[in-house]
Amino acid sequence: MRIGLLADTHGVLDPAILERFADCDEIWHAGDIGSLEVLDQLEALKPVRAVFGNIDGPEIRGRLAEDLEWPDGGCASI
């Protein structure tokens, strides 16, 4: 599995990221997304696993968790 990993976009998504992640199977965002538009753009490209960060407001916190859990019972704060 190929994973595109990023963090701290702070509401700005460089178009080069979308090009770079086009061949990924999933995108993981480790918080501080900054805007729903960034999250929506990533989700339109690939499945996204993401957690909210300290700058993320109630809209993003309402869509994401603080921690992620995997089916095998593992947990990660990415």
N, C-alpha and C positions, 0 to 999 in steps of 0.2 A: 504494500500500500504506500502510495506517495502522499505526503501530508505537507500542505503549505502552512507554515507557522508564522504568525505575526502578533504584534502587540502595540499598544500605545499609538493608535492611529489618530486619536484626538480629533475625530470628525473630518479628517482629510484622508482620502484614499488615492494614492498615486496610481494613475492608469497602468503604469508598468507592473504593478502588483497583479492586476487582473490578467495581464499577458503572461506573467511568470507562473501564475497559479492555474492556468488553463489546462495543464496536463496533470494536475493533482487529483487525487480521489476525494480528499476532504480538505477543508480549511479549518485550522484551529486558531482562534484569537484569544490571547491571554489577557484581555481586559483593557480598560481605558479606550473603548471604541469611540465614544464621543458624540455619535449621532446615529439615529435610526437609518439614515440614508446609507451610511457605510455598511451597517449590518445587512440592509436590504440588497445592496450591490453584491456583497459576498455571497449571500444566500441565493441570489439569482445565478451565480456562477457554479457553485458546488455546494454539497452539504457542509454545514458549518457546525462545529462544536466551539462554543465560546462561553466565557465567564465574564461577568461585569467587573469593572474596576472602580476605584474610588472616585473617579471623575464622572462616572456614568449616572445619569439621572433616573428618575422613576420609570420612564418609558422603557429604557433599556433594561433596567433591573426587573421590570415586570415580564420581560421576554426571556431573560437569562438567569442562570443560577450563579451562586458564588463559587461552587465546586462542581466538578463533573464526576459522574460515576460510570464505570464501564460494566458491561454485562457479567464479567467474571468476578465482580465484587470489588474490584480495585477502585481507587478514588484518586483524583489528582486535582490540585489547584494549579491551573495553568495560567 
